[in-house]
Amino acid sequence: MSTFSGSTGCNAINGNLFSKGSKEIQFLNLTSETKKCSTAKKEEEFVKLLKTTTSYSIDNDKLWLSNQFGPTMVFKKAN
């Protein structure tokens, strides 16, 4: 298990990152700051999707996160 930290665009988040095998991943014990943000609804959705993530794939410099229902988020590699 590893730790991770990042930002939702308004609040800092961190937690544990657990990889169970090939392309299986979970974000555990997520915590975040509680600043009031104009994008609070989107931030809640982002954190919820991280909590339900079960797998990932990398294709054409993009990181795809998925849960039991399919892809949920895509991140593009920065230049």
Secondary structure, DSSP 8 states (H G I E B T S, - for coil): -EEEEEE-SSSEEEEEEEEEETTEEEEEEEEE-----TTHHHHHHHHHHHHH--EEEEETTEEEEEETTEEEEEEE---
